[in-house]
Amino acid sequence: MCGLPILAILVRHSTVSSFPSNGQTAAMIDGKLIADGIRSRIASEVGRMKNSIDRIPGLAVIMVGWRKDSETYVRNKMKACEEAGIKSVLAQLPNDCSEDDILKALLSFENDPSIHGILVQLPLPNHLNEERILNALSLEKDVDGFHPLNMGNLAMRGREPLFIPCTPKGCVELLIRSGIDIMGRKAVVIGRSNIVGLPTFLLLQRHHATVSVVHAFTKNPEEITREADIVVTAAGVPNLVRGSWLKPGAVIIDVGTHPIEDPNHEHGYRLLGDVCYEEAVQVASALTPVPGGVGPMTIAMLLSNTLDAAKRAYDFS
Amino acid sequence: MCGLPILAILVRHSTVSSFPSNGQTAAMIDGKLIADGIRSRIASEVGRMKNSIDRIPGLAVIMVGWRKDSETYVRNKMKACEEAGIKSVLAQLPNDCSEDDILKALLSFENDPSIHGILVQLPLPNHLNEERILNALSLEKDVDGFHPLNMGNLAMRGREPLFIPCTPKGCVELLIRSGIDIMGRKAVVIGRSNIVGLPTFLLLQRHHATVSVVHAFTKNPEEITREADIVVTAAGVPNLVRGSWLKPGAVIIDVGTHPIEDPNHEHGYRLLGDVCYEEAVQVASALTPVPGGVGPMTIAMLLSNTLDAAKRAYDFS
């Protein structure tokens, strides 16, 4: 049922059997390269849509306040839209705006037929009720896939969500496009957030992996993780996953991105993942780097969801 | 964080360490007894509601066709309603009825203020679209908790489903009322149906267990199950789980009910679970029997959900 994954074959020649290994180096899963390929296919699809029906997909982003990280994420998303030929619009609201202000912005995008996807950049300031705001999004424009009805449809067998949340979808795309079998493999998801951990579990299970979810209350995360063929980490703790946590030959997808001050780096900081890369690279058969792994895929999946939303709206295939 | 479960203490005196053990017998989790206690408390709550506001909860059941097992389940549910003072109404439709016929019945119950819970007895005949029918149920009357929005709210942290599906809720109530800690324990759910396996996973995770889901594509279900402190089986395969699958001292909740012909039994058949009871009882610290384990709890939870729905409708607490 499950052949050897292509990337794992590369590695098994060097007979990985114990940790620390003797200099084995895992294949790097190049998220940027894979995402670039997806984005260029999206751009050509957008071009085909424009040529055929004179319409392009449109994404609206609602951002509240001026968090530096959120600004960077939003800028990257909008830049990626532009490069793919997707229209993007930003509604930037002040930090002390009311829930009604956001709902008004949201409603105007809901009523705008040139907007096919709407995303509310999270986290919101504490005085705002995230649940109420996200519930106000129509399913058809919820390109982040965070609506509970969408999540329920992702969870239930025989149902189809309109959108799969971008980061989990990106993680699984990385596995698939790297030739890694998921069906029947043992997977561990570290973290159970609504945005990453939970939908990643649901998606891996849809692909017929046998999945365990490790979280803050798990007593022996290291032991459980060491049994997995596939590990997806979204723990939010830099360098949490050491080499000793990994089964030799495992495939590791690292969702963590933690800026750490570093005056030697261009921007004064560098990014760390949840996984201790230098150790993991000696044990795993394949793993994603940080940066350049999951991050670019999240953006590519957002473009892909927005394109899908527009195709659905225009009944264009 | 996690003390020894009360039932496990009973057993550990006999130093369970390997399988087969020397005659150790697990504590039986008496679902019937626990369910009887819950039902009698529900009956007194219904009495209090009637005395205070002159209203009682009402449950409507929609049954299509004449499956023998469904008839038994429905009869048991309605009998339990009667005993608790809850009104129950049955709409029995012929096997060849149309989707519209069902939707019409459903709508009439939706519009009836004396009905607070509606359940569609599953499975439906193949010509009917179960998804479309279940989606037509309002969240407020979905006492089975099978609506995808309800499931999404069960899955997501920080959200609250209006109803928790009856069987999973019954399983977790059995654990809690038997003094078994869930938080931080390792749990395995065998099976991933929308009705039992999936919501049981979601509910155990809400209680902070570390949960793995075993299903038909799992390669080594025995090995994974043997690591669990808590095992919930809803596999639909009689006697699947042998003693060798279990960790000594584990707690086992058996959702399976398989009628097996047996001329020596009163009704010409007897019920088997997913678990080989005679073997499991020598390894586990506590387990549910079949019948008399989860079954009675499912009914008690249906009454409890119906009472909750009525309290919500009348703003009665």
Interface residues (C-beta under 8 A of the other chain):
Chain A: M1 C2 E131 H147 P148 L149 N150 M151 G152 N153 A155 M156 R157 G158 R159 M183 G184 K186 R192 S193 N194 L198 L202 Q205 H208 A209 T210 V211 S212 V213 V214 H215 F217 T218 K219 I224
Chain B: M1 C2 E131 H147 P148 L149 N150 M151 G152 N153 A155 M156 R157 G158 R159 M183 G184 K186 R192 S193 N194 L198 L202 Q205 H208 A209 T210 V211 S212 V213 V214 H215 F217 T218 K219 I224
